Each structure stands twice: as structure tokens, then as C-alpha cells.
Amino acid sequence: MDPEKSSNSSFEDLSNESDLKAASENMIKKEKEAISEETQISIKNDHDDTIKLSDIADSDSDSGAPASVGDEEPCDILGNGQLVKRVLKKSKLNRRPIRGELVTVDFTGTLAEGRVVEKEEKLQIHVGDFEVVQGLDMIIPLMNVGEVAEVKIDSRFAYGPLGLKNDDNPELSIPPEATLTYEVHLIDAVFEDFADLKSYEVRKKYGTRKKERANFWYNRSDYSTAIQLYRRALEYLDDRDGDPDAKFDKEDIELTNTELQSLLDDRLIVYNNLAMAQIKISAFDAALQSVEHVLRCQPNNSKALYRKGRILDGKGDTKGAINLLQKAATLETDNRAIQQDLAKLIIKARREDHNEKEMYQKMLGQAKKLEQKSKQAQKQQIVESSKLKLLGYLMGSILIGVAGVAIYRYKY
């Protein structure tokens, strides 16, 4: 079964287009301010003509000169000291990657005491896809291809209060709330169109990479980030360019039956994981759609049945959830998690039935009390009416007697 962690991740969804744009604008503003100061300095050539340094910068730019900050002064990207960049080596290119592009990078991450905890060479990632720590994901679009920079990243945009435990090599473990310093070399940036992705090997590689990275964030209880990466994985694991429910057309990839089955198997695993992440944030309608993709192809997929049972329970359909978990339990007789959840649901259903019976009994008891009160009121009215009639008869008799006596005396 999928692991379920109780700890919270500090990874925040800030590396989106608006945040990257804001950071980029902040950096461009600082560059313009630096250039503005340079324009106040003039240089005289042999003919006593005044030349502005900004003019030199413009001509260098046309010939492929660096466009990034070159004075090696730190640049506070967010203005709060949590993400600071310093150029170590200028680039001769004026080319920055955009979100979604495939970039190749080298980087080394160190702790404050100088211990190296991360090192990657020629790592390929898609910008903005959470495949590295958030701070790097935000910095890379602000670098030119060929540039080398030093980046100081606060724990908020790194591994946060959880840190990163490395059981295989404890020396590479990152403690909680650790500030990291990276030396990053942006080697290349490539825009991939659909023609670049019309390959089984590429689709399989990218889809698997996104899925594994999504699992990483899921295990850190960062379900929103995991959901985004699971969706990105689905984009690559489909043999069509877009919606998996869309009709095939001439743009579809030509794959063998074995390749199609391989992508389908991976896609169903991703849908199952996506549904679990959506359940974690109580997005039950979205989770139901995800799990239905699996059950449509594999009606007896025990994980999908289990997840759908969890979804129905979340939506208040306890009996429907029990039916699905019973079916999943028959398919996986040794799965203790399913057995435990099924037992909980049965107890919950009995409690609901008991509460429902109590509610009906109370309602019936109240109805009987009201009926009894109504009958008592009717009896009381009859008794009072009878008393009034008797009193009327007595008064009438007395009046008749008095009248008789008065007549008798008057006559005699």
C-alpha cells in the first residue's frame, strides 16, 4: 500500500509562473539600476568623443555578451534574504530558460559548515516541475545558459523542517531547517515540441521520472505538489498529445502493442497514486474521476477498489464503501490495511444504524407523547363539557322549582 506520513512538508507552491515572473522582474530591475549607475560614467576615446558604458553593454549584447549581473555582488531575489544569487562566471549568451523547458545543469549543495550534501552532474530536469528544491527551480529561469552562479537558499525553499535523511550514506543527510548553498552551472536549455516527444523511450523516461518525483513529495506529505507531478507524468505516459479520453488522430504516436501496454500499465499506476493524493486533501470528486480511469481498464484492480471505497466513505456512502472494500479484501486476502479499514467501516455502519434506530425511536416516542397529550386534552374537554351540561341541567331544575313555588304562593 502507499505510505502515509503524518509530518508536514515545508515545500510551498511558489515556483509558479507568477512567482518566477516576479522574481525575474525584481532581478531585471536590479540590473537596470546597475546599468543606470554605469551610464553616469563616461569614457573619452582618442577623438574626445564621449562613450557611455551602456552603449558598450548594448553592443556587447548584440555580439552575444553576457546579460546577467557581472559584478559578482549578491542579488537578493525575493528581497528578504531567503534566496540570494551571486554570479561566479558570466555567460556569453543572452538566453534564459522558460518554464517547461528541458535544462541540463551541474550543481553542488553544501551546508553552512561546508559539508557537501548534494552533487549532480549533467542532470536533466524540466524547469518548474519540482524536480529539484524549490529555490533552484526559481533561480534557474533567472540564469543565462553557460552561467555559473552561487545560490544561497533558506530552508523554506529547500528541505524545510523535515530535512532529508539518507539512510545509505548518513553523511549526505540534510538536517531540518538547514540553509543550503549551491554552486550551479546552467549547461543547456532546450525547448521540446511534440516532434521531440514522439518516441516511446522519451515518454517512458519522462513519465517515470515525474512519477518517482511525485512519490518523493507524497512521502513528505506534500500532496498538492505530488498531484501536480502525477498530472505531468500522465501527460508523458499517454500515446496521444493531450486528453487520454480524446480520439486518436494523425498526431498520435505510432507504438507497438507491447509499448502501448507498458505505457498503459504505468499510467494506471499513476492514476492510482494520484487518487490517493487527492483523497489526502479531501478532493473526493477529483479522486473519483482518477480511480475510474483505472477501474475502466482493470475492474478488479484491488488498489483502485480500495481507493474508491475510501472515496465513498469520504462522501458519506458507508455501505457503498463496505461493498468495495469487501471485494478488494477478497482479491488481497493478506492485505492487513484493507482488512483493518473494512473492520472500521463495519463498526461505523453499525454505529450509524444504531444511531438511526435511536433517532427513529425518539421520533416515535415524541409522536406517542404528542398523541397521548392530544387524547388527554380531548378527554379533558369531554369531561369539562359534561360538567357544564350537568351544571346546566341542575340550574335549570332549580329555576323551574323556584318558579313553581313562586307561582303556587301567588295563586294561593
Secondary structure as GFF3:
##gff-version 3
##sequence-region A 1 412
A	DSSP	alpha_helix	17	38	.	.	.	ID=ss1
A	DSSP	beta_strand	42	44	.	.	.	ID=ss2
A	DSSP	beta_strand	50	52	.	.	.	ID=ss3
A	DSSP	alpha_helix	53	62	.	.	.	ID=ss4
A	DSSP	beta_strand	75	76	.	.	.	ID=ss5
A	DSSP	beta_strand	83	89	.	.	.	ID=ss6
A	DSSP	beta_strand	102	110	.	.	.	ID=ss7
A	DSSP	beta_strand	116	126	.	.	.	ID=ss8
A	DSSP	alpha_helix	134	139	.	.	.	ID=ss9
A	DSSP	three_ten_helix	140	142	.	.	.	ID=ss10
A	DSSP	beta_strand	148	153	.	.	.	ID=ss11
A	DSSP	three_ten_helix	155	157	.	.	.	ID=ss12
A	DSSP	three_ten_helix	160	162	.	.	.	ID=ss13
A	DSSP	three_ten_helix	170	172	.	.	.	ID=ss14
A	DSSP	beta_strand	180	190	.	.	.	ID=ss15
A	DSSP	three_ten_helix	194	197	.	.	.	ID=ss16
A	DSSP	alpha_helix	200	219	.	.	.	ID=ss17
A	DSSP	alpha_helix	223	236	.	.	.	ID=ss18
A	DSSP	alpha_helix	257	280	.	.	.	ID=ss19
A	DSSP	alpha_helix	284	297	.	.	.	ID=ss20
A	DSSP	alpha_helix	302	314	.	.	.	ID=ss21
A	DSSP	alpha_helix	318	331	.	.	.	ID=ss22
A	DSSP	alpha_helix	336	411	.	.	.	ID=ss23
###
